[in-house]
Amino acid sequence: MANEFLIVPATAEMLPEILRLEEACFSAPWTRKMLEAELTGNQFAHFLVAMEQEGTEASSGTVVGYHCFWIVFEELRLMNLAVSESMRRRGIGRALVTEALHMGLAQVATRAVLEVRASNKAASTLYQRMGFVQISTRPKYYTNPVEDAVLMEMEPLVLNSGARHDRIPVAGGGSIPAY
Ligand SMILES: CC(C)(COP(=O)(O)OP(=O)(O)OC[C@H]1O[C@@H](n2cnc3c(N)ncnc32)[C@H](O)[C@@H]1OP(=O)(O)O)[C@@H](O)C(=O)NCCC(=O)NCCS
């Protein structure tokens, strides 16, 4: 079965694969300790992975994307999102963000925020397409290389409609609505 994806909560066993993805995708990657802290030691953090399915078990497969986000009372904060280079432009990033919006709405979050490197057109286009708008910049926020952050917001928090991609199922039921 090729290119069947499933979104599931991340587990500690997936950390090595998530770390590999993180290191491949970012010039200043989170460390294993940082990832571990988000996965196991932060009451506000949620951690989802997109798996390329290799069998019938929900947990069998390769991690091809991940998304770490916080739900802090009324605010959803998108913290880190990455999709394996060879798996991009198939709707996985969008599906991971959509699931975070679903979970935020379920916990009555009313606003979503994120920061993105000013040069990161792929990510900022994705977020814009999902309804985020730029509200300010944070000069020299990032290191390696030093770069401004663009702060984006969605308020009120809503799910974008309109069809585009195939649905990507979420473990436990449902699927990511296309846009
Ligand atoms: C940003 C990222 C997560 C997007 O993941 P993805 O799975 O390729 O995104 P999707 O396929 O869901 O794309 C959804 C939409 O986003 C926009 N988009 C995604 N990649 C794009 C690119 N390279 N250029 C322009 N628009 C892009 C498009 O509108 C796309 O819809 P389309 O394919 O129908 O045109 C991925 O490029 C990535 O991992 N980049 C490196 C890590 C990173 O920058 N993370 C974000 C940190 S804030």
Ligand as a Chemical Component Dictionary entry (heavy atoms), coordinates in Angstrom:
data_LIG
# 
_chem_comp.id                   LIG 
_chem_comp.type                 NON-POLYMER 
_chem_comp.pdbx_formal_charge   0 
_chem_comp.three_letter_code    LIG 
# 
loop_
_chem_comp_atom.comp_id 
_chem_comp_atom.atom_id 
_chem_comp_atom.alt_atom_id 
_chem_comp_atom.type_symbol 
_chem_comp_atom.charge 
_chem_comp_atom.model_Cartn_x 
_chem_comp_atom.model_Cartn_y 
_chem_comp_atom.model_Cartn_z 
_chem_comp_atom.pdbx_ordinal 
LIG C1  C1  C 0 5.868  24.090 5.317  1  
LIG C2  C2  C 0 5.643  22.589 5.137  2  
LIG C3  C3  C 0 5.336  21.959 6.493  3  
LIG C4  C4  C 0 4.445  22.372 4.195  4  
LIG O1  O1  O 0 4.128  20.994 4.180  5  
LIG P1  P1  P 0 3.407  20.313 2.923  6  
LIG O2  O2  O 0 2.929  18.983 3.366  7  
LIG O3  O3  O 0 4.286  20.347 1.731  8  
LIG O4  O4  O 0 2.183  21.307 2.692  9  
LIG P2  P2  P 0 0.824  20.974 1.910  10 
LIG O5  O5  O 0 1.061  19.977 0.834  11 
LIG O6  O6  O 0 -0.215 20.670 2.912  12 
LIG O7  O7  O 0 0.550  22.388 1.221  13 
LIG C5  C5  C 0 -0.681 23.077 1.415  14 
LIG C6  C6  C 0 -0.603 24.402 0.684  15 
LIG O8  O8  O 0 0.458  25.212 1.226  16 
LIG C7  C7  C 0 1.078  25.965 0.170  17 
LIG N1  N1  N 0 2.449  25.501 -0.039 18 
LIG C8  C8  C 0 3.062  24.431 0.495  19 
LIG N2  N2  N 0 4.343  24.361 0.065  20 
LIG C9  C9  C 0 4.528  25.405 -0.748 21 
LIG C10 C10 C 0 5.650  25.876 -1.495 22 
LIG N3  N3  N 0 6.826  25.228 -1.490 23 
LIG N4  N4  N 0 5.486  27.004 -2.218 24 
LIG C11 C11 C 0 4.318  27.664 -2.249 25 
LIG N5  N5  N 0 3.202  27.266 -1.564 26 
LIG C12 C12 C 0 3.328  26.156 -0.827 27 
LIG C13 C13 C 0 0.252  25.669 -1.076 28 
LIG O9  O9  O 0 -0.818 26.607 -1.092 29 
LIG C14 C14 C 0 -0.247 24.278 -0.786 30 
LIG O10 O10 O 0 -1.390 23.935 -1.509 31 
LIG P3  P3  P 0 -1.214 23.331 -3.022 32 
LIG O11 O11 O 0 -0.191 22.231 -2.930 33 
LIG O12 O12 O 0 -2.582 22.841 -3.329 34 
LIG O13 O13 O 0 -0.753 24.473 -3.854 35 
LIG C15 C15 C 0 6.892  21.907 4.482  36 
LIG O14 O14 O 0 7.266  22.642 3.340  37 
LIG C16 C16 C 0 8.080  21.793 5.413  38 
LIG O15 O15 O 0 8.194  20.862 6.199  39 
LIG N6  N6  N 0 9.027  22.763 5.325  40 
LIG C17 C17 C 0 10.242 22.740 6.160  41 
LIG C18 C18 C 0 9.921  22.985 7.619  42 
LIG C19 C19 C 0 9.141  24.275 7.808  43 
LIG O16 O16 O 0 9.427  25.289 7.185  44 
LIG N7  N7  N 0 8.162  24.230 8.730  45 
LIG C20 C20 C 0 7.317  25.376 9.044  46 
LIG C21 C21 C 0 7.884  26.126 10.184 47 
LIG S1  S1  S 0 6.868  27.549 10.576 48 
# 
loop_
_chem_comp_bond.comp_id 
_chem_comp_bond.atom_id_1 
_chem_comp_bond.atom_id_2 
_chem_comp_bond.value_order 
_chem_comp_bond.pdbx_ordinal 
LIG C1  C2  SING 1  
LIG C2  C3  SING 2  
LIG C2  C4  SING 3  
LIG C2  C15 SING 4  
LIG C4  O1  SING 5  
LIG O1  P1  SING 6  
LIG P1  O2  DOUB 7  
LIG P1  O3  SING 8  
LIG P1  O4  SING 9  
LIG O4  P2  SING 10 
LIG P2  O5  DOUB 11 
LIG P2  O6  SING 12 
LIG P2  O7  SING 13 
LIG O7  C5  SING 14 
LIG C5  C6  SING 15 
LIG C6  O8  SING 16 
LIG C6  C14 SING 17 
LIG O8  C7  SING 18 
LIG C7  N1  SING 19 
LIG C7  C13 SING 20 
LIG N1  C8  SING 21 
LIG N1  C12 SING 22 
LIG C8  N2  DOUB 23 
LIG N2  C9  SING 24 
LIG C9  C10 SING 25 
LIG C9  C12 DOUB 26 
LIG C10 N3  SING 27 
LIG C10 N4  DOUB 28 
LIG N4  C11 SING 29 
LIG C11 N5  DOUB 30 
LIG N5  C12 SING 31 
LIG C13 O9  SING 32 
LIG C13 C14 SING 33 
LIG C14 O10 SING 34 
LIG O10 P3  SING 35 
LIG P3  O11 DOUB 36 
LIG P3  O12 SING 37 
LIG P3  O13 SING 38 
LIG C15 O14 SING 39 
LIG C15 C16 SING 40 
LIG C16 O15 DOUB 41 
LIG C16 N6  SING 42 
LIG N6  C17 SING 43 
LIG C17 C18 SING 44 
LIG C18 C19 SING 45 
LIG C19 O16 DOUB 46 
LIG C19 N7  SING 47 
LIG N7  C20 SING 48 
LIG C20 C21 SING 49 
LIG C21 S1  SING 50 
# 
